[in-house]
Amino acid sequence: MGKNEKVKLKGHINVFLKWPLLLGVFLVAVSFVILFVDKKSGIISLIGVFLYLVIAFALFKYNSPRIMNEMVDFASEYNQIQRQMMHGLSLPYILMDGDGRVLWTNEEMNKIFTKENLRNKNISMLVPEIKMEKVRESEGIYSTEFELMGRHFRSEIKKFEVSDVFNNTSVAEKIESTTILVGACLFDITQIKELVKAKEEERMVVVNVDLDNYYEAMEGIDEVKRSLISAMLDRVVTRYFTRFDGVIKKLEKDKYLVVLKSKFLDSIRADKFSILEEIKSVKLGNHMAITISIGIGYGDESYIKNVDYARMAMDMALGRGGDQVVIKSGEKMEYFGGKAKTVEKQTRVKARVKALALREIIMAKDNVLIMGHKIGDADSFGASIGIYRCIKSLNKTAKIVLNDVTQSMQPMYERFTVENGYEANLFVNTKEALELVNPNTLIIVVDVNRPSYTDSPELLEVVNNVVVLDHHRRSQDTIEGAMLSYIEPFASSASEMISEVLQYINDEVVLTQEEVDALYAGIMIDTNNFTNRTGVRTFEAAAFLRRKGADVTRVRMMLRDNMEDYKARARAIESAEVYMDNYAITSLLATDILSPTVVGAQSANELLNIKGIKAAFVLTPYKDEIYVSARSIDSVNVQLVMERMGGGGHANVAGTQIKDSTVEEVKEMLKKTLLEMKKQGDL
């Protein structure tokens, strides 16, 4: 305490010392009563009481400081005992001032800082995790965890003012004091941390393994070689997961179930799932390399939930084209691999099954809404028209949700008129579509599987019955809860998929000239005139449409560019920058064209015709967003690049939309992403 700080007695001791004086007041009153009865006796009584009061007051003044000194001595002795107890306490304890300067520590605290002299040092310098400003702001106990000398601790810190000591005691009171002291206890939680870590490491991880193209690769191979290839595949899978103490069970010829501990996940991640490449080296007469997909689920206390996570991860891996690993833990998903070209399925069995399932769903609904993606292109439009014809062949009501008609779609759009036999309100906007919704409405989404990219995300929020038909690889935020999800990444376009569905959904489907031209145009645009991602089924779909009356000349005339678009595309190509020798990056800054994003995509396709260019990226500012169109030759998977920037798409055709950024900022972001992926070996 300072010199100017006064301490005085209070409480029971104060009353006890003053009671003779209080009794004197009573005696004075009695003396006055005696004086009233007998004057002489009263005077004698008053004199006696006066002498009593003088003596009592003198004794009070004389004994008070002595009693106080004795109490202080006792408190000091008690404090010494208490300090000895605190010193020998097995709990580390430290006393500091308000700024964190160490005033006193017990033996256990000194043991923690074996090489430090703690006196007068600041605790924040010793333990940076302890922030004194937060301690001073805290009203109760401030707690934090930190690691020190290889051990983990939890601190519980409490501040108090010196005046509180006097205010809370019944012996003395402090009149003025603003001194702050801080006490802290440390709890060693190392063992608890180790037990928690051990529990986490022992959790079960469920791994589904699927050989993507096992049956396709085995076609034309004799039985002996088939057995040898199967044994070699088993050996690769078993040897790989045995390294991580996994238990492997073969379920079918092309499917395995693996169970392992979560502590090996980091090791597998560090290995970058080398099994993806190892499995492709299995060749013994098979001309097609076999690829593998892996779905991993973990992180939940329930084994059933982890199995469910693994199943969903496998669905995502297959939906993205296979040859990759997807890890799912709760809502979080991780992706590895996915660089190989998607293997085309030669059989149409899946298309027929999906077509029949779609027919059953449509027949059970009152009305159907068809919707593509924002800023629709020829593929989105053609697929919508194809599904419209499917529905009409089943005698059901259908409308196409279309908010904006781009310049490239205008020639096709203008053909679907009343004069050509179509309803006047065939195309509706979001507001009109919402008025048509009832509990038995079905919405069919084509050429997109991400809710935010659809032409009207509001519809998905109010309609419970959803069907998704798309050729883009799945992303993490894909449309959930769909009644039917038909996603084929190997397909060149959504129009190709719908052309196949048309052949199975109804024997009585009759396509008009406008409809077959729209579907044919969709395939042409997404394959860049049948030069990109075309397979056997692509040409079969085109042949089907040609037999139904599609005219190449009419389609080509509808897809011709105007002069402004052509010049804008030429300027974008001229200003292209070649990054890291193989990646063309440019921007389309034209403001005088109606569909800049479409022209941007066309520019990216044109850049691929330049020697040495493996991938092209065109940045187009449009409606307060930067649209990135990414195109590539087979050697580069641009979907992986776009996914890192928040987008997605197909292995050779992808894109993203970025808000609140300039073209230069997005360009730098793209370059940084490409550089990181190059260093990590993901390009």
Secondary structure as GFF3:
##gff-version 3
##sequence-region A 1 683
A	DSSP	beta_strand	7	9	.	.	.	ID=ss1
A	DSSP	alpha_helix	11	37	.	.	.	ID=ss2
A	DSSP	alpha_helix	39	88	.	.	.	ID=ss3
A	DSSP	beta_strand	93	97	.	.	.	ID=ss4
A	DSSP	beta_strand	102	105	.	.	.	ID=ss5
A	DSSP	alpha_helix	107	112	.	.	.	ID=ss6
A	DSSP	alpha_helix	123	126	.	.	.	ID=ss7
A	DSSP	alpha_helix	132	137	.	.	.	ID=ss8
A	DSSP	beta_strand	142	148	.	.	.	ID=ss9
A	DSSP	beta_strand	151	161	.	.	.	ID=ss10
A	DSSP	alpha_helix	162	167	.	.	.	ID=ss11
A	DSSP	beta_strand	172	174	.	.	.	ID=ss12
A	DSSP	beta_strand	180	188	.	.	.	ID=ss13
A	DSSP	alpha_helix	190	201	.	.	.	ID=ss14
A	DSSP	beta_strand	204	211	.	.	.	ID=ss15
A	DSSP	alpha_helix	214	217	.	.	.	ID=ss16
A	DSSP	alpha_helix	223	242	.	.	.	ID=ss17
A	DSSP	beta_strand	247	252	.	.	.	ID=ss18
A	DSSP	beta_strand	255	261	.	.	.	ID=ss19
A	DSSP	three_ten_helix	262	264	.	.	.	ID=ss20
A	DSSP	alpha_helix	265	271	.	.	.	ID=ss21
A	DSSP	alpha_helix	275	278	.	.	.	ID=ss22
A	DSSP	three_ten_helix	279	281	.	.	.	ID=ss23
A	DSSP	beta_strand	292	297	.	.	.	ID=ss24
A	DSSP	alpha_helix	303	319	.	.	.	ID=ss25
A	DSSP	beta_strand	324	329	.	.	.	ID=ss26
A	DSSP	beta_strand	332	337	.	.	.	ID=ss27
A	DSSP	alpha_helix	349	363	.	.	.	ID=ss28
A	DSSP	beta_strand	367	371	.	.	.	ID=ss29
A	DSSP	alpha_helix	378	393	.	.	.	ID=ss30
A	DSSP	beta_strand	397	401	.	.	.	ID=ss31
A	DSSP	alpha_helix	410	413	.	.	.	ID=ss32
A	DSSP	beta_strand	427	428	.	.	.	ID=ss33
A	DSSP	alpha_helix	430	436	.	.	.	ID=ss34
A	DSSP	beta_strand	441	446	.	.	.	ID=ss35
A	DSSP	three_ten_helix	451	453	.	.	.	ID=ss36
A	DSSP	alpha_helix	457	462	.	.	.	ID=ss37
A	DSSP	beta_strand	465	470	.	.	.	ID=ss38
A	DSSP	beta_strand	484	487	.	.	.	ID=ss39
A	DSSP	alpha_helix	494	505	.	.	.	ID=ss40
A	DSSP	alpha_helix	513	526	.	.	.	ID=ss41
A	DSSP	alpha_helix	536	547	.	.	.	ID=ss42
A	DSSP	alpha_helix	552	558	.	.	.	ID=ss43
A	DSSP	alpha_helix	563	574	.	.	.	ID=ss44
A	DSSP	beta_strand	577	579	.	.	.	ID=ss45
A	DSSP	beta_strand	583	587	.	.	.	ID=ss46
A	DSSP	alpha_helix	596	607	.	.	.	ID=ss47
A	DSSP	beta_strand	615	622	.	.	.	ID=ss48
A	DSSP	beta_strand	625	632	.	.	.	ID=ss49
A	DSSP	alpha_helix	638	644	.	.	.	ID=ss50
A	DSSP	beta_strand	648	649	.	.	.	ID=ss51
A	DSSP	beta_strand	653	659	.	.	.	ID=ss52
A	DSSP	alpha_helix	663	680	.	.	.	ID=ss53
###
